[in-house]
């Protein structure tokens, strides 16, 4: 994870859009920021999805089950294809969030 501050001459939204083109993931509840990130080719997830993933990883680690990486059952299947497989964007977001790994020692 990297924290970057924008200069006074450039808005934070523009910095995020520019950096999104370099790859990675953008976590934001701002719809325009997520759209700009997707247009630039990055993975965009909401803060709720991000925090949910962190909580899931933390509970898995505390339970001693580090190998668990199953998709949620509450995701609606698409009309075509395998109904048990997540959509392309959801799989990409899950991969990006999966790179977080277990949290470090506290």
N, CA, C and O atoms as a MOPAC input file, in Angstrom:
PM7 MOZYME 1SCF
protein

 N      0.84600 1    -1.15800 1     0.00000 1
 C      0.00000 1     0.00000 1     0.00000 1
 C      0.89600 1     1.22600 1     0.00000 1
 O      1.93100 1     1.26100 1     0.66600 1
 N      0.48200 1     2.22500 1    -0.75500 1
 C      1.28000 1     3.43400 1    -0.88100 1
 C      0.37000 1     4.64200 1    -0.68000 1
 O     -0.73400 1     4.67900 1    -1.22200 1
 N      0.81500 1     5.61200 1     0.08100 1
 C      0.06700 1     6.84200 1     0.31800 1
 C      0.74900 1     7.96300 1    -0.44500 1
 O      1.95400 1     8.17400 1    -0.31700 1
 N     -0.04500 1     8.68800 1    -1.25200 1
 C      0.49000 1     9.77400 1    -2.06600 1
 C     -0.37300 1    11.01000 1    -1.84000 1
 O     -1.59900 1    10.91800 1    -1.79600 1
 N      0.26200 1    12.14700 1    -1.69800 1
 C     -0.43700 1    13.40700 1    -1.53600 1
 C     -0.34400 1    14.19400 1    -2.83800 1
 O      0.68600 1    14.17700 1    -3.51200 1
 N     -1.41800 1    14.87700 1    -3.18100 1
 C     -1.40600 1    15.69800 1    -4.39300 1
 C     -0.84000 1    17.07700 1    -4.05800 1
 O     -0.87900 1    17.52500 1    -2.91200 1
 N     -0.31600 1    17.73200 1    -5.08700 1
 C      0.19500 1    19.08500 1    -4.88400 1
 C     -0.97800 1    20.06500 1    -4.92100 1
 O     -2.10200 1    19.68800 1    -5.25100 1
 N     -0.71300 1    21.28900 1    -4.59100 1
 C     -1.75900 1    22.30900 1    -4.59300 1
 C     -2.23900 1    22.60700 1    -6.01800 1
 O     -3.34500 1    23.11400 1    -6.20400 1
 N     -1.41300 1    22.29400 1    -7.02400 1
 C     -1.76500 1    22.57400 1    -8.41500 1
 C     -2.62300 1    21.49800 1    -9.05100 1
 O     -3.22700 1    21.73100 1   -10.09900 1
 N     -2.69000 1    20.31800 1    -8.43600 1
 C     -3.39300 1    19.19500 1    -9.04400 1
 C     -4.34100 1    18.57300 1    -8.01500 1
 O     -3.97200 1    18.37500 1    -6.85700 1
 N     -5.56600 1    18.26700 1    -8.45300 1
 C     -6.52300 1    17.67500 1    -7.52100 1
 C     -6.15700 1    16.21500 1    -7.25000 1
 O     -5.49800 1    15.56100 1    -8.05900 1
 N     -6.58900 1    15.73400 1    -6.12000 1
 C     -6.32100 1    14.33500 1    -5.75000 1
 C     -6.98900 1    13.38200 1    -6.73400 1
 O     -6.43600 1    12.32400 1    -7.03700 1
 N     -8.16600 1    13.73700 1    -7.23500 1
 C     -8.86100 1    12.88800 1    -8.20800 1
 C     -8.03700 1    12.72000 1    -9.47900 1
 O     -7.98500 1    11.62400 1   -10.03800 1
 N     -7.40000 1    13.77700 1    -9.93700 1
 C     -6.55100 1    13.68100 1   -11.13500 1
 C     -5.30900 1    12.83300 1   -10.88400 1
 O     -4.86700 1    12.09100 1   -11.76100 1
 N     -4.75400 1    12.94700 1    -9.69100 1
 C     -3.59100 1    12.13200 1    -9.34700 1
 C     -3.98200 1    10.65500 1    -9.35600 1
 O     -3.24900 1     9.82000 1    -9.88500 1
 N     -5.13300 1    10.33700 1    -8.77200 1
 C     -5.59400 1     8.94600 1    -8.75900 1
 C     -5.82900 1     8.42900 1   -10.17400 1
 O     -5.44600 1     7.30300 1   -10.49400 1
 N     -6.45100 1     9.23500 1   -11.01700 1
 C     -6.71700 1     8.81400 1   -12.39500 1
 C     -5.40300 1     8.57700 1   -13.14600 1
 O     -5.28400 1     7.61800 1   -13.90900 1
 N     -4.42700 1     9.44600 1   -12.92900 1
 C     -3.13200 1     9.29600 1   -13.59900 1
 C     -2.41100 1     8.04300 1   -13.12000 1
 O     -1.86700 1     7.29300 1   -13.93000 1
 N     -2.40200 1     7.81100 1   -11.82000 1
 C     -1.71400 1     6.65200 1   -11.26000 1
 C     -2.43600 1     5.33900 1   -11.57900 1
 O     -1.80800 1     4.28300 1   -11.64100 1
 N     -3.74000 1     5.40700 1   -11.77800 1
 C     -4.50600 1     4.19800 1   -12.08600 1
 C     -4.03500 1     3.57700 1   -13.39500 1
 O     -4.10300 1     2.36000 1   -13.56200 1
 N     -3.56500 1     4.39200 1   -14.31300 1
 C     -3.06900 1     3.88300 1   -15.58200 1
 C     -1.81200 1     3.04800 1   -15.44500 1
 O     -1.45800 1     2.31800 1   -16.37100 1
 N     -1.13100 1     3.13400 1   -14.32000 1
 C      0.08100 1     2.35400 1   -14.08000 1
 C     -0.23300 1     0.97900 1   -13.51400 1
 O      0.67800 1     0.18100 1   -13.29100 1
 N     -1.49700 1     0.69200 1   -13.27900 1
 C     -1.90300 1    -0.60500 1   -12.73700 1
 C     -2.18500 1    -0.52000 1   -11.26200 1
 O     -1.95100 1     0.50800 1   -10.62700 1
 N     -2.68900 1    -1.61000 1   -10.72100 1
 C     -2.99600 1    -1.64900 1    -9.30000 1
 C     -4.48700 1    -1.55100 1    -9.07200 1
 O     -5.29200 1    -1.84500 1    -9.95700 1
 N     -4.83800 1    -1.13700 1    -7.88100 1
 C     -6.23800 1    -1.03200 1    -7.49400 1
 C     -6.49600 1     0.32000 1    -6.85600 1
 O     -5.61500 1     0.90400 1    -6.22500 1
 N     -7.71100 1     0.80700 1    -7.02800 1
 C     -8.13900 1     2.06200 1    -6.42900 1
 C     -9.30200 1     1.74200 1    -5.50500 1
 O    -10.26000 1     1.08600 1    -5.91600 1
 N     -9.22900 1     2.19700 1    -4.26100 1
 C    -10.29300 1     1.99400 1    -3.28600 1
 C    -10.92500 1     3.34500 1    -3.00700 1
 O    -10.28400 1     4.24200 1    -2.45900 1
 N    -12.20000 1     3.48200 1    -3.39300 1
 C    -12.87800 1     4.76100 1    -3.21500 1
 C    -14.38100 1     4.56100 1    -3.29200 1
 O    -14.86200 1     3.69000 1    -4.01700 1
 N    -15.12000 1     5.36500 1    -2.54500 1
 C    -16.57800 1     5.38000 1    -2.67800 1
 C    -17.02200 1     6.45500 1    -3.66400 1
 O    -18.20900 1     6.56500 1    -3.97300 1
 N    -16.08200 1     7.24000 1    -4.15300 1
 C    -16.39100 1     8.28200 1    -5.12400 1
 C    -16.58000 1     7.63300 1    -6.50100 1
 O    -15.64500 1     7.06700 1    -7.06600 1
 N    -17.78700 1     7.72300 1    -7.01800 1
 C    -18.12600 1     7.07200 1    -8.28200 1
 C    -17.26300 1     7.57200 1    -9.43800 1
 O    -16.84300 1     6.78000 1   -10.28100 1
 N    -17.00000 1     8.85300 1    -9.48500 1
 C    -16.18700 1     9.40600 1   -10.57200 1
 C    -14.73800 1     8.91200 1   -10.50600 1
 O    -14.11900 1     8.65400 1   -11.53800 1
 N    -14.20900 1     8.78500 1    -9.30400 1
 C    -12.84100 1     8.27000 1    -9.14300 1
 C    -12.78700 1     6.82100 1    -9.62000 1
 O    -11.85700 1     6.43000 1   -10.32400 1
 N    -13.79000 1     6.02400 1    -9.23300 1
 C    -13.81600 1     4.62000 1    -9.67700 1
 C    -13.94000 1     4.52800 1   -11.19100 1
 O    -13.26800 1     3.70800 1   -11.81700 1
 N    -14.79500 1     5.36300 1   -11.78800 1
 C    -14.95500 1     5.34800 1   -13.25700 1
 C    -13.65400 1     5.72100 1   -13.95700 1
 O    -13.27500 1     5.09400 1   -14.94600 1
 N    -12.97600 1     6.73200 1   -13.45100 1
 C    -11.70300 1     7.14800 1   -14.05300 1
 C    -10.67200 1     6.03100 1   -13.93000 1
 O     -9.89400 1     5.80400 1   -14.85700 1
 N    -10.65700 1     5.33500 1   -12.80100 1
 C     -9.71200 1     4.23800 1   -12.60300 1
 C    -10.00300 1     3.09400 1   -13.56900 1
 O     -9.08300 1     2.51800 1   -14.14900 1
 N    -11.27000 1     2.76900 1   -13.74100 1
 C    -11.64400 1     1.69500 1   -14.67000 1
 C    -11.28600 1     2.07900 1   -16.09500 1
 O    -10.77800 1     1.25300 1   -16.85300 1
 N    -11.54900 1     3.33600 1   -16.46800 1
 C    -11.18400 1     3.79600 1   -17.81700 1
 C     -9.68300 1     3.70300 1   -18.04100 1
 O     -9.23200 1     3.45000 1   -19.15800 1
 N     -8.91100 1     3.90600 1   -16.98300 1
 C     -7.44800 1     3.85000 1   -17.09700 1
 C     -6.92600 1     2.41200 1   -17.04400 1
 O     -5.73300 1     2.18000 1   -17.23500 1
 N     -7.81300 1     1.44800 1   -16.78500 1
 C     -7.41000 1     0.05100 1   -16.78300 1
 C     -7.10400 1    -0.52400 1   -15.41900 1
 O     -6.58900 1    -1.63900 1   -15.32600 1
 N     -7.40500 1     0.20200 1   -14.35700 1
 C     -7.14200 1    -0.28300 1   -13.00500 1
 C     -8.37000 1    -0.99500 1   -12.44700 1
 O     -9.46300 1    -0.89300 1   -13.00400 1
 N     -8.18500 1    -1.70200 1   -11.36400 1
 C     -9.26700 1    -2.33200 1   -10.63800 1
 C     -9.80200 1    -1.29500 1    -9.66100 1
 O     -9.02400 1    -0.63700 1    -8.97000 1
 N    -11.11400 1    -1.14300 1    -9.59700 1
 C    -11.72100 1    -0.18800 1    -8.68000 1
 C    -12.70100 1    -0.91800 1    -7.77000 1
 O    -13.58300 1    -1.63400 1    -8.24300 1
 N    -12.54100 1    -0.73200 1    -6.46700 1
 C    -13.43900 1    -1.33900 1    -5.49800 1
 C    -13.90400 1    -0.27300 1    -4.52100 1
 O    -13.22400 1     0.72800 1    -4.29600 1
 N    -15.07100 1    -0.50600 1    -3.94900 1
 C    -15.58800 1     0.43300 1    -2.95500 1
 C    -14.88400 1     0.18800 1    -1.62800 1
 O    -14.26600 1    -0.85600 1    -1.42400 1
 N    -14.98500 1     1.15400 1    -0.73900 1
 C    -14.36800 1     0.99000 1     0.57100 1
 C    -15.04300 1    -0.13200 1     1.34800 1
 O    -14.39100 1    -0.81400 1     2.13800 1
 N    -16.33600 1    -0.33000 1     1.13400 1
 C    -17.04300 1    -1.41300 1     1.81600 1
 C    -16.49000 1    -2.77100 1     1.39000 1
 O    -16.28500 1    -3.64600 1     2.23000 1
 N    -16.24600 1    -2.95200 1     0.09200 1
 C    -15.66500 1    -4.19900 1    -0.39700 1
 C    -14.26100 1    -4.40400 1     0.18200 1
 O    -13.90000 1    -5.50800 1     0.59000 1
 N    -13.49100 1    -3.34000 1     0.21100 1
 C    -12.12900 1    -3.39600 1     0.72500 1
 C    -12.11900 1    -3.76900 1     2.21000 1
 O    -11.37500 1    -4.65700 1     2.62500 1
 N    -12.94700 1    -3.08800 1     3.00700 1
 C    -12.99200 1    -3.36500 1     4.44300 1
 C    -13.53700 1    -4.76500 1     4.71700 1
 O    -13.08000 1    -5.44200 1     5.63800 1
 N    -14.50100 1    -5.19200 1     3.92800 1
 C    -15.04000 1    -6.54000 1     4.06800 1
 C    -13.95100 1    -7.57600 1     3.84800 1
 O    -13.85700 1    -8.55800 1     4.58300 1
 N    -13.13400 1    -7.35000 1     2.83700 1
 C    -12.04000 1    -8.26900 1     2.54800 1
 C    -11.01900 1    -8.28100 1     3.69000 1
 O    -10.54600 1    -9.34400 1     4.09100 1
 N    -10.68300 1    -7.10800 1     4.20700 1
 C     -9.73900 1    -7.03800 1     5.32000 1
 C    -10.27800 1    -7.77400 1     6.54700 1
 O     -9.53800 1    -8.49800 1     7.21400 1
 N    -11.56600 1    -7.59000 1     6.84300 1
 C    -12.16300 1    -8.27300 1     7.98500 1
 C    -12.17700 1    -9.78500 1     7.78000 1
 O    -11.94900 1   -10.54600 1     8.72000 1
 N    -12.44600 1   -10.21500 1     6.55300 1
 C    -12.46400 1   -11.63800 1     6.24700 1
 C    -11.06200 1   -12.22700 1     6.42200 1
 O    -10.90900 1   -13.31000 1     6.98700 1
 N    -10.04800 1   -11.51900 1     5.94100 1
 C     -8.66600 1   -12.00000 1     6.08600 1
 C     -8.29400 1   -12.06900 1     7.55800 1
 O     -7.67600 1   -13.03700 1     8.00200 1
 N     -8.66600 1   -11.04900 1     8.31100 1
 C     -8.34800 1   -11.03100 1     9.73300 1
 C     -9.02700 1   -12.17800 1    10.46800 1
 O     -8.40600 1   -12.80900 1    11.32300 1
 N    -10.27800 1   -12.46000 1    10.15700 1
 C    -10.96800 1   -13.56200 1    10.82500 1
 C    -10.39800 1   -14.91000 1    10.40400 1
 O    -10.33900 1   -15.83500 1    11.21300 1
 N     -9.97600 1   -15.03100 1     9.13900 1
 C     -9.35600 1   -16.27000 1     8.67600 1
 C     -8.04200 1   -16.52400 1     9.39400 1
 O     -7.74600 1   -17.65600 1     9.77800 1
 N     -7.26000 1   -15.47700 1     9.57500 1
 C     -5.96900 1   -15.62300 1    10.23900 1
 C     -6.18200 1   -15.98300 1    11.70400 1
 O     -5.48700 1   -16.84800 1    12.23800 1
 N     -7.12600 1   -15.33400 1    12.35000 1
 C     -7.35800 1   -15.62500 1    13.76300 1
 C     -7.92200 1   -17.02700 1    13.95500 1
 O     -7.72400 1   -17.63100 1    15.00900 1
 N     -8.61800 1   -17.55000 1    12.95400 1
 C     -9.15700 1   -18.90900 1    13.04600 1
 C     -8.12300 1   -19.94500 1    12.60000 1
 O     -8.35400 1   -21.14600 1    12.74100 1
 N     -7.01100 1   -19.50400 1    12.07700 1
 C     -5.97100 1   -20.42300 1    11.63500 1
 C     -6.21700 1   -20.99700 1    10.25600 1
 O     -5.55300 1   -21.95300 1     9.85500 1
 N     -7.15800 1   -20.43100 1     9.52700 1
 C     -7.49000 1   -20.93900 1     8.19500 1
 C     -7.00900 1   -19.94400 1     7.15600 1
 O     -7.80100 1   -19.14200 1     6.66100 1
 N     -5.73800 1   -19.97700 1     6.81600 1
 C     -5.15600 1   -19.01400 1     5.88500 1
 C     -5.41200 1   -19.34800 1     4.42500 1
 O     -5.27000 1   -18.47900 1     3.56400 1
 N     -5.77900 1   -20.56600 1     4.13100 1
 C     -5.92700 1   -20.99100 1     2.73700 1
 C     -7.30500 1   -20.67700 1     2.17600 1
 O     -7.53900 1   -20.92200 1     0.99300 1
 N     -8.20800 1   -20.15700 1     2.95100 1
 C     -9.56800 1   -19.90700 1     2.48300 1
 C     -9.59200 1   -18.68900 1     1.56200 1
 O     -9.16300 1   -17.59900 1     1.94200 1
 N    -10.08900 1   -18.88800 1     0.37400 1
 C    -10.22100 1   -17.78900 1    -0.58900 1
 C    -11.38000 1   -18.11100 1    -1.52200 1
 O    -11.20900 1   -18.19700 1    -2.73800 1
 N    -12.56800 1   -18.28800 1    -0.93300 1
 C    -13.74000 1   -18.65800 1    -1.70500 1
 C    -14.54200 1   -17.41200 1    -2.05500 1
 O    -14.57700 1   -16.46000 1    -1.27600 1
 N    -15.18500 1   -17.41100 1    -3.21800 1
 C    -16.03700 1   -16.27100 1    -3.56700 1
 C    -17.28900 1   -16.25600 1    -2.70600 1
 O    -17.71300 1   -17.29800 1    -2.20600 1
 N    -17.87700 1   -15.09200 1    -2.53100 1
 C    -19.11100 1   -14.96100 1    -1.76900 1
 C    -20.25200 1   -15.63500 1    -2.51000 1
 O    -20.30900 1   -15.60300 1    -3.73900 1
 N    -21.16400 1   -16.24900 1    -1.75600 1
 C    -22.31800 1   -16.89600 1    -2.37100 1
 C    -23.42300 1   -15.91200 1    -2.71600 1
 O    -24.33700 1   -16.25100 1    -3.46900 1
 N    -23.35600 1   -14.69000 1    -2.17700 1
 C    -24.43100 1   -13.74000 1    -2.41900 1
 C    -24.25000 1   -12.93700 1    -3.71500 1
 O    -25.02500 1   -12.01500 1    -3.97100 1
 N    -23.25800 1   -13.26200 1    -4.52200 1
 C    -23.05000 1   -12.58400 1    -5.79800 1
 C    -24.02900 1   -13.16500 1    -6.80800 1
 O    -24.10600 1   -14.38200 1    -6.97600 1
 N    -24.76800 1   -12.30700 1    -7.47100 1
 C    -25.75500 1   -12.77200 1    -8.43800 1
 C    -25.07000 1   -13.28400 1    -9.70100 1
 O    -24.17600 1   -12.62500 1   -10.23400 1
 N    -25.48200 1   -14.44900 1   -10.17800 1
 C    -24.87900 1   -14.97600 1   -11.40400 1
 C    -25.35900 1   -14.21700 1   -12.62800 1
 O    -26.44000 1   -13.62900 1   -12.62000 1
 N    -24.54500 1   -14.23200 1   -13.68500 1
 C    -24.94500 1   -13.60100 1   -14.93100 1
 C    -25.90500 1   -14.52600 1   -15.67000 1
 O    -26.06600 1   -15.68600 1   -15.29100 1
 N    -26.53300 1   -14.02600 1   -16.70600 1
 C    -27.50600 1   -14.82400 1   -17.44400 1
 C    -26.84600 1   -15.85800 1   -18.34000 1
 O    -27.45300 1   -16.88100 1   -18.65900 1
 N    -25.60800 1   -15.60400 1   -18.74900 1
 C    -24.89900 1   -16.53900 1   -19.61000 1
 C    -23.72200 1   -17.12900 1   -18.86600 1
 O    -23.21400 1   -16.52800 1   -17.92000 1
 N    -23.29200 1   -18.28900 1   -19.28300 1
 C    -22.08900 1   -18.87700 1   -18.71500 1
 C    -22.34200 1   -19.61700 1   -17.41900 1
 O    -23.48600 1   -19.88400 1   -17.05100 1
 N    -21.27400 1   -19.94000 1   -16.74300 1
 C    -21.32600 1   -20.70800 1   -15.50200 1
 C    -21.91900 1   -19.84200 1   -14.39200 1
 O    -21.36300 1   -18.79000 1   -14.07700 1
 N    -23.03000 1   -20.25800 1   -13.79600 1
 C    -23.66300 1   -19.42900 1   -12.76400 1
 C    -22.86100 1   -19.36900 1   -11.46700 1
 O    -23.11500 1   -18.50600 1   -10.62600 1
 N    -21.89500 1   -20.27200 1   -11.29300 1
 C    -21.09200 1   -20.27800 1   -10.06700 1
 C    -19.81700 1   -19.46300 1   -10.19100 1
 O    -19.11800 1   -19.25700 1    -9.19900 1
 N    -19.50400 1   -18.99800 1   -11.38800 1
 C    -18.28700 1   -18.23300 1   -11.61300 1
 C    -18.60000 1   -16.74300 1   -11.53900 1
 O    -19.59300 1   -16.27800 1   -12.09900 1
 N    -17.74900 1   -16.00600 1   -10.84800 1
 C    -17.91700 1   -14.56000 1   -10.76300 1
 C    -17.67000 1   -13.92900 1   -12.12300 1
 O    -16.99500 1   -14.51400 1   -12.97000 1
 N    -18.21000 1   -12.74500 1   -12.33200 1
 C    -17.98200 1   -12.00600 1   -13.56200 1
 C    -16.52600 1   -11.56000 1   -13.66700 1
 O    -15.77200 1   -11.62900 1   -12.69700 1
 N    -16.14900 1   -11.11100 1   -14.84000 1
 C    -14.75800 1   -10.74700 1   -15.10500 1
 C    -14.27500 1    -9.63600 1   -14.16900 1
 O    -13.17700 1    -9.72100 1   -13.62100 1
 N    -15.09200 1    -8.59600 1   -13.98600 1
 C    -14.68900 1    -7.48700 1   -13.11400 1
 C    -14.61700 1    -7.93600 1   -11.66200 1
 O    -13.71600 1    -7.52900 1   -10.92800 1
 N    -15.56300 1    -8.77400 1   -11.24300 1
 C    -15.56000 1    -9.25400 1    -9.86500 1
 C    -14.34500 1   -10.14500 1    -9.60500 1
 O    -13.75500 1   -10.07900 1    -8.52700 1
 N    -13.96600 1   -10.97600 1   -10.57900 1
 C    -12.77700 1   -11.82100 1   -10.42300 1
 C    -11.51800 1   -10.97200 1   -10.34000 1
 O    -10.62700 1   -11.25200 1    -9.53800 1
 N    -11.44200 1    -9.92800 1   -11.17400 1
 C    -10.27500 1    -9.04500 1   -11.14700 1
 C    -10.18700 1    -8.31600 1    -9.80900 1
 O     -9.10000 1    -8.16500 1    -9.25200 1
 N    -11.32200 1    -7.86600 1    -9.29600 1
 C    -11.32500 1    -7.19500 1    -7.99000 1
 C    -10.92600 1    -8.16600 1    -6.89000 1
 O    -10.17900 1    -7.79800 1    -5.98400 1
 N    -11.41400 1    -9.40500 1    -6.95700 1
 C    -11.05900 1   -10.40500 1    -5.95500 1
 C     -9.56600 1   -10.71500 1    -6.00800 1
 O     -8.93500 1   -10.89600 1    -4.96700 1
 N     -8.99800 1   -10.77800 1    -7.21200 1
 C     -7.55200 1   -11.01200 1    -7.33700 1
 C     -6.77100 1    -9.87000 1    -6.71400 1
 O     -5.80400 1   -10.09500 1    -5.98700 1
 N     -7.19100 1    -8.63700 1    -7.00000 1
 C     -6.47900 1    -7.46900 1    -6.45900 1
 C     -6.57500 1    -7.44900 1    -4.93500 1
 O     -5.59400 1    -7.15500 1    -4.25300 1
 N     -7.75200 1    -7.76000 1    -4.40400 1
 C     -7.90600 1    -7.77900 1    -2.96100 1
 C     -7.19400 1    -8.97200 1    -2.33900 1
 O     -6.75700 1    -8.90700 1    -1.19000 1
 N     -7.07600 1   -10.06200 1    -3.09400 1
 C     -6.38700 1   -11.24300 1    -2.59400 1
 C     -4.90100 1   -11.01900 1    -2.38900 1
 O     -4.26600 1   -11.71000 1    -1.59200 1
 N     -4.35000 1   -10.05900 1    -3.10500 1
 C     -2.92500 1    -9.75200 1    -2.96300 1
 C     -2.61300 1    -9.09100 1    -1.62800 1
 O     -1.44800 1    -8.95500 1    -1.25500 1
 N     -3.64700 1    -8.68300 1    -0.91400 1
 C     -3.42800 1    -8.04800 1     0.38300 1
 C     -2.80900 1    -9.02700 1     1.35800 1
 O     -1.95400 1    -8.65700 1     2.16300 1
 N     -3.23800 1   -10.27000 1     1.28800 1
 C     -2.69500 1   -11.28400 1     2.18400 1
 C     -3.10500 1   -11.03200 1     3.61700 1
 O     -3.84900 1   -10.09300 1     3.90200 1
 N     -2.62500 1   -11.86100 1     4.51000 1
 C     -2.97200 1   -11.68900 1     5.91800 1
 C     -2.31100 1   -10.45000 1     6.49400 1
 O     -1.22000 1   -10.06900 1     6.07000 1
 N     -2.97100 1    -9.81800 1     7.46300 1
 C     -2.36600 1    -8.63400 1     8.07200 1
 C     -1.13400 1    -9.00600 1     8.88400 1
 O     -1.02200 1   -10.11900 1     9.39800 1
 N     -0.21600 1    -8.05900 1     8.99000 1
 C      1.02600 1    -8.28200 1     9.72800 1
 C      0.78800 1    -8.33100 1    11.22300 1
 O     -0.33100 1    -8.08000 1    11.67000 1
 N      1.80200 1    -8.64500 1    12.00500 1
 C      1.66200 1    -8.71000 1    13.46600 1
 C      1.37200 1    -7.32900 1    14.04300 1
 O      1.80900 1    -6.30100 1    13.52600 1
 N      0.62600 1    -7.35200 1    15.12100 1
 C      0.25400 1    -6.06500 1    15.73700 1
 C      1.08600 1    -5.78600 1    16.92900 1
 O      0.91600 1    -4.75100 1    17.57300 1

